Amino acid sequence: MGARVDVADLRGWGRLAFDATLGVTAVVEAMHHNIARGPWFLDAPGSARTRGLTGLVYGAVRGVTRLAGEGYDAAVSRLPGRAGASSAGREAVLAALNGVLGDHLAATGNPLAIPMRLCFEGRPVELERAALAEAIPGATSKVVVLVHGLCTNPQRWCRRGHDHGAALARDLGYTPLYLHYNSGLHVSTNGRAFAGILEALQRAWPVPLRDLTVLGHSMGGLVARSACHHGTAAGHAWPERLTNAIFLGTPHHGAALERGGNWVDVVLGVSPYTAPLARVGRIRSAGITDLRHGSLLDEDWQGRDRFASWRDPRRPVALPPGVRCLAIAGTSARRRSAAADLLGDGLVPLASALGRHRDPARTLAFGAGGRAIARGVGHLDLLCDPGVYERVRRWLAPQRRAGGPATSSRTGAARRR
């Protein structure tokens, strides 16, 4: 029997290729239009259609490309599908693709778009009580949900033989679940969906859920904070179960890399000859542009050109009340300096990862002991560094008061803040 193909993958990659052809055609036509107008038309638009015979040629290219795309999609849909588990390599490629183009994939119905789901031991779980009991026979009353960052997936939590979730299960009896999501969507979109999933989880969990912890890496921390906001606003029950929120290298106030990309857009847009090229830079997803300032809410981006250069538009969002919150920031340098603080872990500045801001109203109120710096640890190494894990483990270990029993309730946690 011959090898069967993965029809969804073929259709998805095919659609993306035809979309790319149309995009390149638009950029080339805009440059052709602006150059033809001459250097005296300095106000030429960055995107425009040509006229006459030239316009007919570009129109024909677009028409043929669309027809070819429709024919390809129809032909591939008739092929027999392939069954079987996905490879780690394929999953890594899809995670990166969704991080860069995930909003486009979702908007066009591309089958390569990743749907949000919770996973246990590498497999998606159904949020129904009997199904959870069967999939997780050793479910405990303590659950930690790990939320990955941009362009990654749940498999990235296992790095250099270490997995924070598996280690917490071994040392503290947590049941680890891993969120898998399309990191190219707006953070607020993912936050709202994550809130809904947590609500369904707490209703269907097969044993009484007493301790819910969320552990987010990089963008995952922003998604977790957004979920807390949306869950509370919607009157969900799960925020009352949330006892701890831990952020590893989370750009609470943005990442310098996306700000640099925004300035490239601005520079390219100055000249009518290079303005069409700015469209290439605008391929990056909504999730990436949300990292410029660390946007959490719909109102932070709705009604705005997300590629335009504007001041921080965010409405300040506080940390969830009554929840013990810990921020761990990495820094590649062993010793402190202004340059090292700005560089941070290589992607996120130190102040941003610690929730500090020059505007006191935006500084996040992490309580006593709620901030930690991992020196000599890069952004991805926050996932496997022994010192980082030990800090997380000690934060989640039962807290004992002198002469009293262990306290882990929301009331006890609030008193310690």
C-alpha positions as CSV (number, residue, x, y, z in Angstrom):
1,M,0.0,0.0,0.0
2,G,1.4,3.4,-1.0
3,A,2.1,6.1,1.5
4,R,-0.9,8.3,2.3
5,V,-0.6,12.0,2.5
6,D,-1.7,14.4,5.2
7,V,-4.4,16.3,3.3
8,A,-4.7,19.1,5.9
9,D,-1.0,19.9,5.7
10,L,-1.0,19.9,1.9
11,R,-4.1,22.2,1.7
12,G,-2.6,24.5,4.4
13,W,0.8,24.9,2.8
14,G,-0.7,25.2,-0.6
15,R,-3.0,28.0,0.5
16,L,-0.1,29.8,2.2
17,A,2.0,29.6,-1.0
18,F,-0.8,31.1,-3.1
19,D,-1.4,33.8,-0.5
20,A,2.4,34.6,-0.6
21,T,2.3,34.9,-4.4
22,L,-0.5,37.4,-4.2
23,G,1.3,39.3,-1.5
24,V,4.5,39.6,-3.5
25,T,2.6,40.7,-6.6
26,A,1.0,43.5,-4.6
27,V,4.4,44.7,-3.3
28,V,6.0,44.6,-6.8
29,E,3.0,46.4,-8.4
30,A,3.1,49.2,-5.7
31,M,6.8,49.7,-6.3
32,H,6.3,49.8,-10.1
33,H,3.5,52.4,-9.6
34,N,5.5,54.7,-7.4
35,I,8.7,54.5,-9.5
36,A,6.7,55.3,-12.7
37,R,5.3,58.4,-11.1
38,G,8.8,59.9,-10.8
39,P,10.9,61.3,-8.0
40,W,8.8,64.5,-7.8
41,F,5.8,62.6,-6.4
42,L,7.2,62.3,-2.9
43,D,3.7,61.8,-1.5
44,A,3.1,58.6,-3.5
45,P,1.2,56.0,-1.5
46,G,2.9,52.9,-0.3
47,S,0.4,50.6,-1.9
48,A,-1.3,51.4,-5.3
49,R,-2.5,49.7,-8.4
50,T,-1.1,50.4,-11.9
51,R,-3.2,51.3,-14.9
52,G,-3.4,50.5,-18.6
53,L,-1.6,47.5,-20.0
54,T,0.6,47.2,-16.9
55,G,-2.4,47.1,-14.7
56,L,-4.0,44.4,-16.9
57,V,-0.8,42.2,-16.6
58,Y,-0.8,42.5,-12.8
59,G,-4.6,41.8,-12.7
60,A,-4.0,38.7,-14.8
61,V,-1.3,37.5,-12.4
62,R,-3.7,37.9,-9.5
63,G,-6.6,36.2,-11.3
64,V,-4.5,33.2,-12.5
65,T,-3.1,32.8,-9.0
66,R,-6.5,32.8,-7.4
67,L,-7.9,30.3,-9.9
68,A,-4.8,28.0,-9.5
69,G,-5.2,28.2,-5.7
70,E,-8.9,27.2,-5.9
71,G,-8.0,24.3,-8.3
72,Y,-5.2,23.1,-6.1
73,D,-7.4,23.1,-3.0
74,A,-10.2,21.2,-4.8
75,A,-7.8,18.6,-6.1
76,V,-5.9,18.0,-2.8
77,S,-9.2,17.7,-0.9
78,R,-9.9,14.5,-2.9
79,L,-6.7,12.7,-1.8
80,P,-6.9,10.0,0.9
81,G,-5.9,11.3,4.3
82,R,-3.0,9.9,6.4
83,A,-3.5,8.6,9.9
84,G,-0.8,8.6,12.6
85,A,0.8,10.7,15.2
86,S,2.5,14.0,14.3
87,S,6.2,14.3,14.5
88,A,8.0,16.6,16.9
89,G,9.6,18.3,13.9
90,R,6.3,19.0,12.3
91,E,4.9,20.4,15.5
92,A,7.8,22.7,15.9
93,V,7.4,24.1,12.4
94,L,3.7,24.6,12.9
95,A,4.3,26.4,16.2
96,A,6.8,28.8,14.6
97,L,4.5,29.3,11.6
98,N,1.6,30.1,13.8
99,G,3.7,32.6,15.9
100,V,4.6,34.6,12.7
101,L,1.4,34.2,10.7
102,G,-1.1,32.7,13.1
103,D,-3.7,35.5,12.8
104,H,-3.6,35.2,9.0
105,L,-4.0,31.4,9.2
106,A,-7.0,31.8,11.5
107,A,-8.6,34.5,9.5
108,T,-8.4,32.5,6.2
109,G,-9.5,29.2,7.7
110,N,-6.1,27.6,7.0
111,P,-6.0,24.1,8.5
112,L,-2.4,24.8,9.7
113,A,-3.8,27.2,12.3
114,I,-3.4,25.7,15.8
115,P,-6.6,25.4,17.9
116,M,-6.4,26.1,21.6
117,R,-6.5,23.0,23.8
118,L,-5.1,21.6,27.0
119,C,-2.7,18.6,26.8
120,F,-1.6,16.0,29.3
121,E,1.5,13.9,28.6
122,G,1.6,15.2,25.0
123,R,-2.0,14.4,24.2
124,P,-5.0,16.8,24.0
125,V,-7.6,16.2,26.7
126,E,-11.4,16.6,26.5
127,L,-12.8,18.9,29.1
128,E,-15.5,16.5,30.3
129,R,-15.4,14.8,33.7
130,A,-15.5,11.1,32.6
131,A,-13.0,11.8,29.8
132,L,-10.6,13.6,32.2
133,A,-10.8,10.8,34.8
134,E,-9.9,8.3,32.1
135,A,-7.1,10.3,30.6
136,I,-5.6,11.4,33.9
137,P,-6.3,8.5,36.4
138,G,-3.9,10.0,39.0
139,A,-5.5,13.5,38.9
140,T,-4.8,15.4,42.2
141,S,-6.5,18.4,43.8
142,K,-3.5,20.6,42.8
143,V,-3.2,21.6,39.1
144,V,-0.5,23.6,37.4
145,V,-1.2,24.8,33.9
146,L,1.9,25.7,31.9
147,V,1.6,28.3,29.1
148,H,4.3,28.4,26.4
149,G,5.6,31.5,24.7
150,L,5.7,32.9,21.1
151,C,6.4,30.4,18.3
152,T,6.7,27.4,20.6
153,N,4.5,24.6,21.8
154,P,4.1,22.4,24.9
155,Q,7.0,20.2,23.9
156,R,9.3,23.2,24.5
157,W,8.7,22.9,28.2
158,C,11.0,19.8,28.1
159,R,14.5,21.3,27.6
160,R,17.8,19.6,28.3
161,G,16.0,16.7,30.0
162,H,14.1,19.0,32.4
163,D,10.4,19.9,32.5
164,H,9.1,22.2,35.2
165,G,5.7,20.6,35.1
166,A,7.0,17.0,35.5
167,A,9.3,18.2,38.3
168,L,6.4,19.8,40.2
169,A,4.4,16.6,39.8
170,R,7.3,14.6,41.3
171,D,8.2,17.0,44.1
172,L,4.9,18.7,45.1
173,G,2.2,16.4,43.8
174,Y,0.8,18.8,41.1
175,T,-1.0,17.5,38.1
176,P,0.6,19.3,35.1
177,L,-1.4,20.4,32.1
178,Y,0.0,22.2,29.1
179,L,-1.8,24.9,27.1
180,H,-1.3,24.6,23.3
181,Y,-2.4,27.7,21.4
182,N,-1.9,29.8,18.3
183,S,0.6,32.4,19.5
184,G,0.1,34.6,16.4
185,L,-3.3,35.7,17.6
186,H,-3.8,38.8,19.8
187,V,-2.9,38.2,23.4
188,S,-6.4,39.4,24.4
189,T,-8.0,36.9,22.0
190,N,-6.0,34.0,23.5
191,G,-6.6,35.3,27.0
192,R,-10.3,35.3,26.6
193,A,-10.2,31.7,25.1
194,F,-7.9,30.5,27.9
195,A,-10.3,31.9,30.5
196,G,-13.0,29.9,29.0
197,I,-10.9,26.7,29.0
198,L,-10.0,27.2,32.6
199,E,-13.7,27.6,33.5
200,A,-14.5,24.4,31.7
201,L,-11.5,22.7,33.4
202,Q,-12.6,23.6,36.9
203,R,-16.1,22.3,36.3
204,A,-15.0,19.0,34.8
205,W,-12.0,18.2,37.0
206,P,-12.6,14.7,38.4
207,V,-11.6,15.5,42.0
208,P,-12.2,18.7,44.0
209,L,-9.9,21.4,42.7
210,R,-8.3,23.2,45.6
211,D,-5.1,24.7,44.2
212,L,-4.8,26.1,40.6
213,T,-1.5,27.5,39.5
214,V,-0.6,29.1,36.2
215,L,3.0,29.1,35.1
216,G,3.7,31.2,32.0
217,H,6.9,31.6,30.0
218,S,7.4,34.8,27.9
219,M,4.2,35.6,26.0
220,G,2.5,32.8,28.0
221,G,2.6,35.1,31.1
222,L,0.8,37.8,29.2
223,V,-1.9,35.3,28.0
224,A,-2.3,34.2,31.6
225,R,-2.7,37.8,32.9
226,S,-5.2,38.5,30.1
227,A,-7.1,35.3,31.1
228,C,-7.3,36.5,34.7
229,H,-8.8,39.8,33.6
230,H,-11.3,38.2,31.2
231,G,-12.3,35.4,33.7
232,T,-13.0,37.9,36.5
233,A,-14.9,40.2,34.1
234,A,-17.1,37.3,32.9
235,G,-17.8,36.1,36.5
236,H,-16.0,32.8,36.1
237,A,-15.5,30.6,39.1
238,W,-11.9,29.5,38.3
239,P,-10.3,32.8,39.5
240,E,-11.4,31.8,43.0
241,R,-9.3,28.6,42.7
242,L,-6.3,30.4,41.4
243,T,-3.6,30.5,44.2
244,N,-0.4,31.2,42.3
245,A,0.7,32.9,39.1
246,I,4.3,32.5,38.0
247,F,5.9,34.5,35.2
248,L,9.2,33.4,33.6
249,G,10.8,36.1,31.3
250,T,7.4,37.6,30.6
251,P,7.5,41.0,28.8
252,H,5.0,42.7,31.1
253,H,5.9,46.1,29.6
254,G,7.1,44.9,26.1
255,A,10.1,43.6,24.3
256,A,12.7,45.6,22.6
257,L,12.9,43.4,19.6
258,E,9.3,44.2,18.4
259,R,9.9,47.9,19.1
260,G,12.9,47.6,16.7
261,G,10.8,46.0,14.1
262,N,8.3,48.8,14.4
263,W,11.0,51.4,13.8
264,V,12.1,49.5,10.6
265,D,8.5,49.9,9.4
266,V,8.6,53.7,10.1
267,V,12.0,54.2,8.3
268,L,10.8,52.2,5.2
269,G,7.6,54.2,5.0
270,V,9.5,57.5,4.7
271,S,10.2,57.1,1.0
272,P,7.5,56.2,-1.6
273,Y,10.1,53.9,-3.2
274,T,10.7,51.8,-0.1
275,A,7.2,52.2,1.4
276,P,5.9,49.0,-0.4
277,L,8.7,47.0,1.3
278,A,7.3,48.0,4.7
279,R,4.5,45.6,3.8
280,V,7.0,42.7,4.1
281,G,7.8,43.7,7.6
282,R,4.1,43.8,8.4
283,I,3.8,40.1,7.8
284,R,4.4,39.6,11.5
285,S,1.4,38.5,13.5
286,A,-0.9,40.4,15.9
287,G,0.7,38.3,18.7
288,I,4.1,39.7,17.8
289,T,3.0,43.3,17.6
290,D,1.3,43.0,21.0
291,L,4.7,42.4,22.4
292,R,5.8,45.9,21.7
293,H,4.2,47.2,24.9
294,G,2.8,44.0,26.4
295,S,-0.9,44.5,25.4
296,L,-3.5,42.5,27.3
297,L,-6.9,43.9,26.3
298,D,-8.9,44.3,23.1
299,E,-9.1,48.1,23.6
300,D,-5.3,48.2,23.5
301,W,-5.4,47.5,19.7
302,Q,-8.9,47.9,18.4
303,G,-9.4,50.9,16.1
304,R,-5.6,51.3,15.8
305,D,-3.1,50.5,13.1
306,R,-1.0,48.0,15.0
307,F,2.0,48.7,12.8
308,A,1.9,52.5,13.3
309,S,4.3,54.2,15.7
310,W,2.3,55.3,18.8
311,R,2.8,55.7,22.4
312,D,2.0,53.0,24.9
313,P,-1.9,52.8,24.6
314,R,-2.5,50.2,27.3
315,R,-5.0,50.5,30.0
316,P,-3.1,49.4,33.2
317,V,-4.1,45.9,34.3
318,A,-3.2,44.9,37.9
319,L,-2.1,41.5,39.0
320,P,-5.0,39.3,40.0
321,P,-5.9,40.2,43.6
322,G,-5.4,37.6,46.4
323,V,-3.1,35.5,44.2
324,R,0.6,34.9,45.1
325,C,2.5,36.2,42.0
326,L,6.1,35.6,41.2
327,A,8.2,37.1,38.4
328,I,11.5,35.6,37.5
329,A,13.7,37.6,35.1
330,G,16.7,36.2,33.3
331,T,19.8,38.1,32.5
332,S,22.6,36.9,30.3
333,A,25.2,38.9,32.3
334,R,26.7,37.6,35.5
335,R,27.1,41.1,36.9
336,R,24.7,44.0,37.0
337,S,25.1,47.0,34.7
338,A,22.8,49.4,32.8
339,A,23.6,47.6,29.5
340,A,22.9,44.2,31.1
341,D,19.6,45.3,32.5
342,L,18.5,46.6,29.1
343,L,19.6,43.4,27.3
344,G,18.0,41.2,30.0
345,D,17.7,37.6,28.9
346,G,18.4,38.5,25.3
347,L,14.8,39.2,24.4
348,V,13.1,40.8,27.4
349,P,14.6,43.7,29.4
350,L,15.1,43.1,33.1
351,A,12.6,45.8,34.2
352,S,9.9,44.6,31.8
353,A,10.2,41.0,33.1
354,L,10.0,42.2,36.7
355,G,7.0,44.4,36.0
356,R,8.7,47.6,36.7
357,H,7.9,50.8,34.8
358,R,9.0,54.4,35.0
359,D,5.3,55.3,35.5
360,P,4.4,54.1,39.0
361,A,0.8,53.6,37.9
362,R,2.0,50.9,35.5
363,T,4.4,49.1,37.9
364,L,3.1,45.7,38.9
365,A,2.7,45.2,42.6
366,F,4.6,41.9,43.1
367,G,4.6,41.3,46.9
368,A,7.5,40.6,49.2
369,G,9.8,38.1,47.6
370,G,7.7,38.2,44.4
371,R,10.6,39.2,42.2
372,A,13.8,37.2,41.4
373,I,16.7,37.6,39.0
374,A,18.4,34.6,37.4
375,R,21.8,35.8,36.4
376,G,23.6,34.1,33.6
377,V,20.3,32.6,32.3
378,G,19.0,33.3,28.8
379,H,15.4,33.5,27.7
380,L,14.9,29.8,26.8
381,D,17.1,28.6,29.6
382,L,14.5,29.9,32.1
383,L,12.8,26.6,31.1
384,C,15.5,24.4,32.4
385,D,17.8,26.2,34.8
386,P,18.1,24.4,38.1
387,G,18.1,27.6,40.1
388,V,15.0,28.9,38.4
389,Y,13.2,25.6,39.1
390,E,14.3,25.6,42.7
391,R,12.9,29.2,43.1
392,V,9.6,28.0,41.6
393,R,9.5,24.9,43.8
394,R,10.1,26.9,47.0
395,W,7.4,29.4,46.0
396,L,4.9,26.6,45.6
397,A,5.9,24.5,48.5
398,P,3.5,24.6,51.5
399,Q,4.1,27.8,53.5
400,R,4.4,27.2,57.2
401,R,4.0,29.9,59.9
402,A,5.8,29.7,63.1
403,G,4.0,27.4,65.5
404,G,1.2,26.7,62.9
405,P,0.2,24.3,60.2
406,A,1.0,24.7,56.5
407,T,-1.1,27.4,54.8
408,S,-2.0,27.3,51.2
409,S,-5.5,28.9,51.2
410,R,-6.3,32.1,49.3
411,T,-6.8,33.8,52.7
412,G,-3.4,32.8,53.9
413,A,-1.7,33.7,50.7
414,A,-3.3,37.2,50.8
415,R,-2.1,37.7,54.3
416,R,1.5,36.9,53.2
417,R,1.5,39.4,50.3
